[in-house]
């Protein structure tokens, strides 16, 4: 086949003149760190996903840490997390002294299920953290039911799930005590780096607001904007995870583009599903009406006659960028020493998974080229 001349990246952010203008307005204002633009972004984000409260954070990882701290997770507690996720899901409770227990995933959806979570629970389990993998919602009714039955808190790692829906409702705190999103450049919208926490409980919201800025009980911009006396108090020690108005300016514009971004992602995903159906050697991802298609993850099966790493090298030789989402966390050195559990579905997926290019700026010809490359490597049509 004819190799394209330019490299097709695995992902690419999409920023334009509106974002530039929004940032310029903040730069020309009197305030560039956490302030009124961040406040507006939080309100707009909460309204978008259907929760009363939202707290912006410096990253999704920081947001997960804040949630665990605000919920009092610490030494003596156990938190169940998916074996197939980015390490941040596990690192947040571990950094607070808790123990993580890894639940296996369903091989088709790559999400945890009630059946995979339940054997991990015991009297020390304080929370379950789930991941809506690649933008596909977990089966929330059954998982929520299990957590309620056992008196366990449910946390949603929604890093992949901005725009995802479950039973027609936006994922993001409808079922869990808190949900945490990511605005990394690979995600469905970006602010460069950053994250957002959503929740329903007002008391939890107040704790999260303290956790984002040292535990200090005031907003600096509110104190200074009216010439007020800048007094403050420390209710408990916390770290610094605050968001900036520069990021929020980008985020407000990006949030307005979310529907268009996600619709293009759906178009690309449906094209992949259609064109790759029946290709020997590939297991295709699960689909649903509420899928946000943050990632398009295929798995190489025995019929592929090529190992995953070899496949990636061949794709890169053809100028196509490829991702891996993810290596099982419990197989990484630190966690393997701490908790050598067997999670066969996650381990199988970790050996075989490949993430194809998927981002709104992709052209139809780019998608067709990726498909042609896969068929060429796997000996298809």
C-alpha positions as a Markdown table, in Angstrom:
| # | Residue | x | y | z |
|---|---|---|---|---|
| 1 | Unk | 0.0 | 0.0 | 0.0 |
| 2 | Unk | 1.1 | 3.6 | -0.5 |
| 3 | Unk | 2.5 | 5.1 | 2.7 |
| 4 | Unk | 1.3 | 8.6 | 3.6 |
| 5 | Unk | 4.0 | 11.3 | 3.7 |
| 6 | Unk | 2.9 | 13.0 | 6.9 |
| 7 | Unk | 2.6 | 11.4 | 10.3 |
| 8 | Unk | -1.0 | 10.9 | 11.5 |
| 9 | Unk | -0.9 | 11.5 | 15.3 |
| 10 | Unk | -2.8 | 9.4 | 17.8 |
| 11 | Unk | -4.5 | 12.5 | 19.2 |
| 12 | Unk | -4.5 | 16.2 | 18.7 |
| 13 | Unk | -6.2 | 19.0 | 20.6 |
| 14 | Unk | -8.4 | 21.5 | 18.8 |
| 15 | Unk | -8.1 | 25.2 | 19.8 |
| 16 | Unk | -9.0 | 28.2 | 17.8 |
| 17 | Unk | -9.5 | 32.0 | 17.7 |
| 18 | Unk | -12.3 | 31.9 | 20.3 |
| 19 | Unk | -10.0 | 30.3 | 22.9 |
| 20 | Unk | -7.2 | 32.8 | 22.0 |
| 21 | Unk | -9.6 | 35.7 | 22.5 |
| 22 | Unk | -10.9 | 34.3 | 25.8 |
| 23 | Unk | -7.3 | 33.9 | 27.1 |
| 24 | Unk | -6.4 | 37.4 | 25.9 |
| 25 | Unk | -9.3 | 38.9 | 27.9 |
| 26 | Unk | -8.1 | 37.2 | 31.0 |
| 27 | Unk | -4.5 | 38.3 | 30.4 |
| 28 | Unk | -5.7 | 41.9 | 30.1 |
| 29 | Unk | -7.8 | 41.7 | 33.2 |
| 30 | Unk | -6.7 | 42.2 | 36.8 |
| 31 | Unk | -6.8 | 38.5 | 37.7 |
| 32 | Unk | -5.2 | 35.4 | 36.0 |
| 33 | Unk | -5.2 | 32.8 | 38.7 |
| 34 | Unk | -8.3 | 31.2 | 40.4 |
| 35 | Unk | -11.0 | 33.9 | 40.1 |
| 36 | Unk | -14.3 | 34.9 | 38.5 |
| 37 | Unk | -13.7 | 33.0 | 35.2 |
| 38 | Unk | -13.0 | 29.8 | 37.1 |
| 39 | Unk | -16.1 | 30.4 | 39.1 |
| 40 | Unk | -18.2 | 30.8 | 36.0 |
| 41 | Unk | -16.7 | 27.7 | 34.4 |
| 42 | Unk | -17.5 | 25.6 | 37.5 |
| 43 | Unk | -21.2 | 26.8 | 37.4 |
| 44 | Unk | -21.5 | 26.1 | 33.7 |
| 45 | Unk | -19.9 | 22.7 | 34.0 |
| 46 | Unk | -22.2 | 21.7 | 36.9 |
| 47 | Unk | -25.2 | 22.8 | 34.9 |
| 48 | Unk | -24.0 | 20.8 | 31.9 |
| 49 | Unk | -23.7 | 17.5 | 33.7 |
| 50 | Unk | -26.7 | 18.1 | 36.0 |
| 51 | Unk | -25.1 | 18.5 | 39.4 |
| 52 | Unk | -25.5 | 21.4 | 41.8 |
| 53 | Unk | -21.8 | 21.6 | 42.6 |
| 54 | Unk | -18.5 | 21.6 | 40.7 |
| 55 | Unk | -14.9 | 22.3 | 41.8 |
| 56 | Unk | -12.1 | 22.8 | 39.3 |
| 57 | Unk | -8.8 | 21.3 | 40.0 |
| 58 | Unk | -5.3 | 21.4 | 38.5 |
| 59 | Unk | -5.7 | 17.9 | 37.1 |
| 60 | Unk | -8.0 | 14.9 | 37.3 |
| 61 | Unk | -5.3 | 13.2 | 39.5 |
| 62 | Unk | -5.4 | 16.2 | 41.9 |
| 63 | Unk | -9.2 | 15.9 | 41.8 |
| 64 | Unk | -9.1 | 12.2 | 42.8 |
| 65 | Unk | -6.8 | 13.0 | 45.6 |
| 66 | Unk | -9.0 | 15.9 | 46.8 |
| 67 | Unk | -12.1 | 13.6 | 46.8 |
| 68 | Unk | -10.3 | 10.9 | 48.7 |
| 69 | Unk | -9.1 | 13.4 | 51.3 |
| 70 | Unk | -12.5 | 15.1 | 51.6 |
| 71 | Unk | -14.1 | 11.6 | 52.2 |
| 72 | Unk | -11.7 | 10.8 | 54.9 |
| 73 | Unk | -10.0 | 7.9 | 53.2 |
| 74 | Unk | -6.8 | 6.9 | 54.9 |
| 75 | Unk | -4.9 | 4.3 | 56.8 |
| 76 | Unk | -6.9 | 1.2 | 57.5 |
| 77 | Unk | -9.2 | 1.8 | 54.6 |
| 78 | Unk | -9.4 | -0.2 | 51.4 |
| 79 | Unk | -10.5 | 1.2 | 48.1 |
| 80 | Unk | -11.5 | -1.0 | 45.1 |
| 81 | Unk | -10.2 | 0.3 | 41.8 |
| 82 | Unk | -10.2 | -1.2 | 38.2 |
| 83 | Unk | -7.1 | -3.2 | 37.3 |
| 84 | Unk | -7.2 | -1.6 | 33.9 |
| 85 | Unk | -6.8 | 2.2 | 34.3 |
| 86 | Unk | -4.2 | 4.9 | 34.5 |
| 87 | Unk | -2.2 | 4.6 | 37.8 |
| 88 | Unk | -3.8 | 7.9 | 39.1 |
| 89 | Unk | -7.0 | 6.0 | 40.1 |
| 90 | Unk | -5.0 | 3.9 | 42.5 |
| 91 | Unk | -2.3 | 6.4 | 43.4 |
| 92 | Unk | -4.8 | 8.9 | 45.0 |
| 93 | Unk | -6.0 | 6.7 | 47.9 |
| 94 | Unk | -2.6 | 5.1 | 48.3 |
| 95 | Unk | -1.0 | 8.5 | 48.8 |
| 96 | Unk | -3.4 | 9.0 | 51.7 |
| 97 | Unk | -2.4 | 5.7 | 53.3 |
| 98 | Unk | -5.2 | 3.5 | 52.1 |
| 99 | Unk | -4.8 | 0.1 | 50.5 |
| 100 | Unk | -6.1 | -0.5 | 47.0 |
| 101 | Unk | -7.7 | -3.8 | 45.8 |
| 102 | Unk | -7.9 | -4.4 | 42.1 |
| 103 | Unk | -11.1 | -5.5 | 40.4 |
| 104 | Unk | -11.0 | -7.3 | 37.1 |
| 105 | Unk | -12.8 | -5.8 | 34.1 |
| 106 | Unk | -15.2 | -7.2 | 31.5 |
| 107 | Unk | -13.1 | -8.1 | 28.5 |
| 108 | Unk | -15.6 | -6.7 | 26.0 |
| 109 | Unk | -16.3 | -3.3 | 27.7 |
| 110 | Unk | -13.1 | -3.0 | 29.7 |
| 111 | Unk | -15.2 | -1.7 | 32.5 |
| 112 | Unk | -15.6 | -3.1 | 36.0 |
| 113 | Unk | -18.9 | -4.8 | 36.9 |
| 114 | Unk | -20.8 | -5.6 | 40.0 |
| 115 | Unk | -19.6 | -9.2 | 39.6 |
| 116 | Unk | -16.0 | -8.2 | 39.4 |
| 117 | Unk | -16.2 | -5.7 | 42.3 |
| 118 | Unk | -18.1 | -7.9 | 44.8 |
| 119 | Unk | -15.3 | -10.4 | 45.6 |
| 120 | Unk | -13.0 | -7.5 | 46.4 |
| 121 | Unk | -15.2 | -6.1 | 49.2 |
| 122 | Unk | -14.7 | -6.7 | 52.9 |
| 123 | Unk | -15.3 | -4.9 | 56.2 |
| 124 | Unk | -12.4 | -2.5 | 55.5 |
| 125 | Unk | -13.7 | -1.4 | 52.1 |
| 126 | Unk | -14.5 | 2.3 | 52.3 |
| 127 | Unk | -15.0 | 3.2 | 48.7 |
| 128 | Unk | -15.2 | 1.8 | 45.2 |
| 129 | Unk | -13.7 | 3.9 | 42.3 |
| 130 | Unk | -14.9 | 3.0 | 38.9 |
| 131 | Unk | -13.7 | 4.2 | 35.4 |
| 132 | Unk | -16.0 | 4.7 | 32.5 |
| 133 | Unk | -13.5 | 3.2 | 30.1 |
| 134 | Unk | -12.9 | 5.0 | 26.8 |
| 135 | Unk | -16.2 | 7.0 | 27.3 |
| 136 | Unk | -18.5 | 3.9 | 27.8 |
| 137 | Unk | -20.4 | 4.1 | 31.0 |
| 138 | Unk | -20.2 | 1.3 | 33.5 |
| 139 | Unk | -23.4 | -0.5 | 34.5 |
| 140 | Unk | -24.2 | 2.1 | 37.2 |
| 141 | Unk | -27.5 | 0.7 | 38.4 |
| 142 | Unk | -26.0 | -2.7 | 39.5 |
| 143 | Unk | -22.8 | -1.1 | 40.9 |
| 144 | Unk | -24.7 | 1.6 | 42.8 |
| 145 | Unk | -27.0 | -1.0 | 44.2 |
| 146 | Unk | -24.1 | -3.1 | 45.5 |
| 147 | Unk | -22.4 | -0.1 | 47.1 |
| 148 | Unk | -25.6 | 1.0 | 48.8 |
| 149 | Unk | -26.2 | -2.6 | 50.1 |
| 150 | Unk | -22.8 | -2.6 | 51.6 |
| 151 | Unk | -22.7 | 1.0 | 52.8 |
| 152 | Unk | -19.7 | 1.8 | 50.6 |
| 153 | Unk | -19.0 | 5.1 | 48.9 |
| 154 | Unk | -18.9 | 5.2 | 45.1 |
| 155 | Unk | -16.4 | 7.4 | 43.2 |
| 156 | Unk | -16.5 | 7.9 | 39.5 |
| 157 | Unk | -13.2 | 8.4 | 37.7 |
| 158 | Unk | -14.8 | 10.1 | 34.7 |
| 159 | Unk | -11.6 | 11.2 | 33.0 |
| 160 | Unk | -12.8 | 9.5 | 29.8 |
| 161 | Unk | -16.5 | 10.3 | 30.2 |
| 162 | Unk | -17.3 | 14.0 | 29.5 |
| 163 | Unk | -20.5 | 13.7 | 27.4 |
| 164 | Unk | -21.1 | 10.1 | 28.3 |
| 165 | Unk | -24.6 | 9.2 | 29.2 |
| 166 | Unk | -26.2 | 6.4 | 31.2 |
| 167 | Unk | -30.0 | 5.8 | 30.9 |
| 168 | Unk | -30.1 | 9.1 | 29.0 |
| 169 | Unk | -28.5 | 11.1 | 31.8 |
| 170 | Unk | -25.0 | 12.6 | 31.8 |
| 171 | Unk | -22.4 | 10.6 | 33.7 |
| 172 | Unk | -21.0 | 12.7 | 36.6 |
| 173 | Unk | -22.3 | 12.4 | 40.1 |
| 174 | Unk | -25.9 | 11.2 | 39.4 |
| 175 | Unk | -25.1 | 7.9 | 41.2 |
| 176 | Unk | -21.7 | 8.4 | 42.9 |
| 177 | Unk | -20.7 | 10.7 | 45.8 |
| 178 | Unk | -18.4 | 12.5 | 43.4 |
| 179 | Unk | -17.2 | 12.3 | 39.8 |
| 180 | Unk | -13.8 | 13.5 | 38.5 |
| 181 | Unk | -13.1 | 14.6 | 34.9 |
| 182 | Unk | -9.9 | 15.4 | 33.0 |
| 183 | Unk | -9.1 | 18.2 | 30.6 |
| 184 | Unk | -5.7 | 16.8 | 29.5 |
| 185 | Unk | -5.1 | 17.6 | 25.7 |
| 186 | Unk | -6.0 | 14.0 | 24.8 |
| 187 | Unk | -9.5 | 14.4 | 26.4 |
| 188 | Unk | -12.8 | 15.4 | 24.8 |
| 189 | Unk | -12.2 | 19.0 | 25.8 |
| 190 | Unk | -9.0 | 20.5 | 27.0 |
| 191 | Unk | -7.6 | 23.3 | 29.1 |
| 192 | Unk | -4.0 | 22.2 | 28.6 |
| 193 | Unk | -4.1 | 20.5 | 32.0 |
| 194 | Unk | -6.9 | 20.5 | 34.6 |
| 195 | Unk | -9.8 | 18.6 | 36.0 |
| 196 | Unk | -13.3 | 19.0 | 37.5 |
| 197 | Unk | -15.1 | 17.4 | 40.4 |
| 198 | Unk | -18.9 | 17.3 | 40.5 |
| 199 | Unk | -21.0 | 16.3 | 43.5 |
| 200 | Unk | -24.5 | 16.7 | 44.9 |
| 201 | Unk | -23.7 | 17.0 | 48.6 |
| 202 | Unk | -23.2 | 20.6 | 49.9 |
| 203 | Unk | -21.1 | 19.5 | 52.8 |
| 204 | Unk | -18.8 | 17.6 | 50.5 |
| 205 | Unk | -18.6 | 20.6 | 48.2 |
| 206 | Unk | -17.4 | 22.8 | 51.1 |
| 207 | Unk | -14.7 | 20.2 | 52.0 |
| 208 | Unk | -13.5 | 20.0 | 48.4 |
| 209 | Unk | -13.3 | 23.8 | 48.2 |
| 210 | Unk | -10.9 | 23.7 | 51.1 |
| 211 | Unk | -8.9 | 20.8 | 49.7 |
| 212 | Unk | -8.1 | 22.7 | 46.5 |
| 213 | Unk | -6.1 | 25.5 | 48.2 |
| 214 | Unk | -4.1 | 24.5 | 51.3 |
| 215 | Unk | -7.3 | 24.0 | 53.4 |
| 216 | Unk | -7.7 | 27.8 | 53.6 |
| 217 | Unk | -11.3 | 29.0 | 54.0 |
| 218 | Unk | -11.6 | 31.9 | 51.6 |
| 219 | Unk | -11.3 | 32.8 | 47.9 |
| 220 | Unk | -8.5 | 35.3 | 47.4 |
| 221 | Unk | -10.2 | 37.1 | 44.5 |
| 222 | Unk | -13.4 | 37.6 | 46.4 |
| 223 | Unk | -11.4 | 39.1 | 49.3 |
| 224 | Unk | -9.4 | 41.4 | 47.2 |
| 225 | Unk | -11.8 | 42.5 | 44.5 |
| 226 | Unk | -13.8 | 44.7 | 46.9 |
| 227 | Unk | -10.9 | 46.0 | 48.9 |
| 228 | Unk | -11.8 | 43.6 | 51.8 |
| 229 | Unk | -9.5 | 42.6 | 54.6 |
| 230 | Unk | -7.6 | 39.5 | 53.4 |
| 231 | Unk | -8.0 | 37.4 | 56.5 |
| 232 | Unk | -8.1 | 33.6 | 56.3 |
| 233 | Unk | -8.3 | 30.5 | 58.4 |
| 234 | Unk | -6.9 | 27.0 | 58.1 |
| 235 | Unk | -9.4 | 24.3 | 59.0 |
| 236 | Unk | -7.1 | 21.4 | 58.2 |
| 237 | Unk | -3.9 | 21.0 | 56.1 |
| 238 | Unk | -4.3 | 20.4 | 52.4 |
| 239 | Unk | -2.2 | 20.7 | 49.3 |
| 240 | Unk | -2.6 | 23.1 | 46.4 |
| 241 | Unk | -4.7 | 21.9 | 43.4 |
| 242 | Unk | -6.4 | 25.1 | 42.3 |
| 243 | Unk | -7.3 | 25.9 | 38.7 |
| 244 | Unk | -6.6 | 29.3 | 37.0 |
| 245 | Unk | -8.7 | 31.7 | 35.1 |
| 246 | Unk | -6.4 | 31.3 | 32.1 |
| 247 | Unk | -7.4 | 27.6 | 31.9 |
| 248 | Unk | -11.0 | 28.4 | 32.7 |
| 249 | Unk | -11.2 | 30.8 | 29.8 |
| 250 | Unk | -10.2 | 28.0 | 27.4 |
| 251 | Unk | -12.5 | 25.6 | 29.2 |
| 252 | Unk | -15.6 | 27.7 | 28.8 |
| 253 | Unk | -15.1 | 27.9 | 25.0 |
| 254 | Unk | -14.3 | 24.2 | 24.8 |
| 255 | Unk | -17.4 | 23.3 | 26.8 |
| 256 | Unk | -19.5 | 25.1 | 24.3 |
| 257 | Unk | -17.9 | 22.9 | 21.5 |
| 258 | Unk | -18.4 | 19.6 | 23.4 |
| 259 | Unk | -21.4 | 18.5 | 21.4 |
| 260 | Unk | -19.8 | 19.1 | 18.1 |
| 261 | Unk | -16.6 | 17.5 | 19.2 |
| 262 | Unk | -18.3 | 14.4 | 20.5 |
| 263 | Unk | -20.5 | 14.1 | 17.4 |
| 264 | Unk | -17.4 | 14.0 | 15.2 |
| 265 | Unk | -15.9 | 11.4 | 17.6 |
| 266 | Unk | -19.0 | 9.3 | 17.2 |
| 267 | Unk | -18.9 | 9.5 | 13.4 |
| 268 | Unk | -15.3 | 8.4 | 13.4 |
| 269 | Unk | -16.0 | 5.5 | 15.8 |
| 270 | Unk | -18.9 | 4.3 | 13.7 |
| 271 | Unk | -16.8 | 4.4 | 10.6 |
| 272 | Unk | -14.1 | 2.2 | 12.4 |
| 273 | Unk | -16.8 | -0.2 | 13.6 |
| 274 | Unk | -18.3 | -0.5 | 10.2 |
| 275 | Unk | -15.1 | -0.8 | 8.2 |
| 276 | Unk | -13.3 | -3.1 | 10.6 |
| 277 | Unk | -16.2 | -5.5 | 11.2 |
| 278 | Unk | -15.2 | -8.9 | 10.2 |
| 279 | Unk | -11.4 | -8.2 | 10.0 |
| 280 | Unk | -9.7 | -11.3 | 11.2 |
| 281 | Unk | -7.5 | -10.7 | 14.2 |
| 282 | Unk | -9.4 | -7.8 | 15.8 |
| 283 | Unk | -11.8 | -7.7 | 18.7 |
| 284 | Unk | -13.8 | -4.4 | 18.4 |
| 285 | Unk | -14.9 | -2.2 | 21.3 |
| 286 | Unk | -18.4 | -2.2 | 22.7 |
| 287 | Unk | -20.8 | 0.5 | 21.5 |
| 288 | Unk | -23.7 | 2.3 | 23.1 |
| 289 | Unk | -25.9 | 5.4 | 22.4 |
| 290 | Unk | -24.3 | 7.1 | 25.4 |
| 291 | Unk | -20.7 | 6.5 | 24.4 |
| 292 | Unk | -18.5 | 9.6 | 24.4 |
| 293 | Unk | -15.8 | 7.8 | 22.4 |
| 294 | Unk | -12.8 | 9.3 | 24.2 |
| 295 | Unk | -10.8 | 6.3 | 22.9 |
| 296 | Unk | -11.3 | 3.6 | 20.2 |
| 297 | Unk | -9.6 | 0.6 | 21.7 |
| 298 | Unk | -9.2 | -2.6 | 19.7 |
| 299 | Unk | -7.7 | -5.9 | 20.9 |
| 300 | Unk | -5.6 | -8.2 | 18.8 |
| 301 | Unk | -6.7 | -11.8 | 19.1 |
| 302 | Unk | -5.0 | -15.1 | 18.2 |
| 303 | Unk | -6.0 | -14.8 | 14.6 |
| 304 | Unk | -3.9 | -11.6 | 14.2 |
| 305 | Unk | -0.7 | -13.7 | 14.0 |
| 306 | Unk | 1.2 | -10.6 | 15.2 |
| 307 | Unk | 1.9 | -9.4 | 18.7 |
| 308 | Unk | 0.7 | -6.1 | 19.9 |
| 309 | Unk | 4.1 | -4.4 | 20.0 |
| 310 | Unk | 4.9 | -5.6 | 16.6 |
| 311 | Unk | 1.6 | -4.3 | 15.3 |
| 312 | Unk | 2.3 | -0.8 | 16.8 |
| 313 | Unk | 5.7 | -0.8 | 15.1 |
| 314 | Unk | 4.2 | -1.6 | 11.8 |
| 315 | Unk | 1.6 | 1.1 | 12.1 |
| 316 | Unk | 4.2 | 3.7 | 13.0 |
| 317 | Unk | 6.3 | 2.6 | 10.0 |
| 318 | Unk | 3.2 | 3.6 | 8.0 |
| 319 | Unk | 3.1 | 6.9 | 9.7 |
| 320 | Unk | 0.1 | 6.2 | 12.1 |
| 321 | Unk | 0.3 | 7.1 | 15.8 |
| 322 | Unk | -1.0 | 4.4 | 18.2 |
| 323 | Unk | -1.7 | 4.4 | 22.0 |
| 324 | Unk | -1.9 | 1.8 | 24.7 |
| 325 | Unk | -4.8 | 2.1 | 27.2 |
| 326 | Unk | -3.8 | 0.6 | 29.5 |
| 327 | Unk | -1.2 | -1.7 | 31.1 |
| 328 | Unk | -2.9 | -3.3 | 34.2 |
| 329 | Unk | -2.0 | -1.3 | 37.2 |
| 330 | Unk | -1.5 | -4.4 | 39.4 |
| 331 | Unk | 1.2 | -5.6 | 37.0 |
| 332 | Unk | 3.3 | -2.4 | 37.5 |
| 333 | Unk | 6.3 | -2.8 | 39.8 |
| 334 | Unk | 5.0 | -0.9 | 42.8 |
| 335 | Unk | 1.5 | -2.5 | 42.9 |
| 336 | Unk | 2.7 | -5.9 | 41.9 |
| 337 | Unk | 4.9 | -5.9 | 45.1 |
| 338 | Unk | 2.0 | -4.6 | 47.2 |
| 339 | Unk | -0.9 | -6.6 | 45.9 |
| 340 | Unk | -0.1 | -9.4 | 43.5 |
| 341 | Unk | -3.7 | -10.2 | 42.5 |
| 342 | Unk | -4.8 | -12.2 | 39.4 |
| 343 | Unk | -7.1 | -10.2 | 37.1 |
| 344 | Unk | -7.2 | -12.4 | 33.9 |
| 345 | Unk | -9.4 | -10.1 | 31.7 |
| 346 | Unk | -7.4 | -7.0 | 32.5 |
| 347 | Unk | -4.1 | -8.8 | 31.9 |
| 348 | Unk | -5.3 | -10.2 | 28.6 |
| 349 | Unk | -6.5 | -6.8 | 27.5 |
| 350 | Unk | -3.2 | -5.2 | 28.7 |
| 351 | Unk | -1.3 | -7.5 | 26.3 |
| 352 | Unk | -3.5 | -7.0 | 23.3 |
| 353 | Unk | -5.1 | -3.6 | 23.4 |
| 354 | Unk | -4.3 | -0.9 | 20.9 |
| 355 | Unk | -5.9 | 2.6 | 20.7 |
| 356 | Unk | -6.5 | 4.0 | 17.2 |
| 357 | Unk | -6.3 | 7.7 | 16.3 |
| 358 | Unk | -9.5 | 9.4 | 17.2 |
| 359 | Unk | -10.0 | 13.2 | 17.5 |
| 360 | Unk | -12.4 | 15.7 | 15.9 |
| 361 | Unk | -9.9 | 17.2 | 13.5 |
| 362 | Unk | -9.4 | 13.8 | 11.7 |
| 363 | Unk | -10.6 | 13.8 | 8.1 |
| 364 | Unk | -12.5 | 11.0 | 6.6 |
| 365 | Unk | -9.5 | 10.2 | 4.4 |
| 366 | Unk | -7.4 | 9.8 | 7.6 |
| 367 | Unk | -9.8 | 7.3 | 9.0 |
| 368 | Unk | -9.8 | 5.3 | 5.8 |
| 369 | Unk | -6.0 | 5.3 | 5.8 |
| 370 | Unk | -5.9 | 3.8 | 9.3 |
| 371 | Unk | -8.4 | 1.1 | 8.3 |
| 372 | Unk | -6.4 | 0.3 | 5.2 |
| 373 | Unk | -3.2 | 0.1 | 7.2 |
| 374 | Unk | -4.8 | -2.4 | 9.7 |
| 375 | Unk | -6.2 | -4.5 | 6.9 |
| 376 | Unk | -2.8 | -4.5 | 5.2 |
| 377 | Unk | -0.9 | -5.6 | 8.3 |
| 378 | Unk | -3.4 | -8.2 | 9.3 |
| 379 | Unk | -3.7 | -9.6 | 5.8 |
| 380 | Unk | -7.3 | -8.5 | 5.3 |
| 381 | Unk | -9.0 | -7.1 | 2.3 |
